[in-house]
Amino acid sequence: MPIITISIYDGEQLLERRDCRAILLPDQRTAVLWRGLAYPLLEGDRVDIAGEAVIPTAVPPAPAASTPPVARFAVVEGVGEAYLLIQGSVLDREQAAARLAAGGIPVIRSGQYLGEPVDGLAADWFVRFESQAVAPGALAARIGALLEGALLSAEGPANMAALRLRLVEGELARAHAAAASLKAEVVALRLALAQRAPADAQDEAWDRADRLQADFAELQRTLVEESKNRLAAEALALEAPPLPRPAAPGRLSEEVAAVFASLLPRIRLLRASLDVAAVEFSDRRFLYGALAELAAGTGGTPANWKKVKGADRWWERHISNGQDDAGRIYARLDPEDRRWEVLVSHKSEQPRDIAWLRSRG
């Protein structure tokens, strides 16, 4: 069935609009695949993830044997740095990073990809790396050569989808079984305490058993949630087929660049800040808000910022990237044009960033 553009709601809250694959449920209703589950299509091309959802029981026929493998990666080029976007497991990410490093390309960091799909590729992870050593225009070919034979779905999207659904179901079943086993142990412990413990020690023993049972109940919830989170990336391949070879990233950074150009003209982004904002921030409201406050100020001492030790006239602020508070922004006022030079980065890169700030004098 076709790929359609839908609105995804959580109750009355609109989460996003995106392209998803449409399928038929066993009762012949039309549904769409989103994060590994099938949601019935509602009026107005919308789905409600708070409502009914089922694990797809049927997948389209596998493509012919002559169908070429499809790539599960894309490259986002920047100034001196670049991103490798990966669709797959965390093992795929680590193997790709190792191949880049072995090929003489310094890897800066890797993590969960929080941006929008790039040319149909719904990526799960990113690997950020230095690209100065690669000739302009040759980066995509160089990365493709280093990853030759890796990050390819030779079986085709349909068979990969079925495999990933089985992984999700199996992992959740194991989580439920482990939690049920622990619960049985608690019941056995309570019975043993009732039969063997002296009367004066039973109250304390029962309290311990109650705490254990509460801990096991929490463990059950955690196991199920972790299983869903860990394997959600695997199920993302169901949403839309990746292209045989992703082209340039298209509109990946256009929205971010437009905001800075039109609404934050006093902000001059440094190094790979634009790509960091587009790739590593799922919610950029905190970033925009902090920089708007910065741009609105008239002096060189911004409120709610702290000085960077050893880096003259540089200020630092911690912000949320939509997932945690590991976002970092560094700023310095240019005395000539009164614009703020800004570096957008991540907590894990702080030593590297501060060394770079100091090098600017």
Order of alpha helices (4+ residues) and beta strands (2+ residues): beta-beta-beta-beta-beta-beta-beta-beta-alpha-beta-beta-alpha-beta-alpha-alpha-alpha-beta-alpha-alpha-beta-beta-beta-beta-alpha
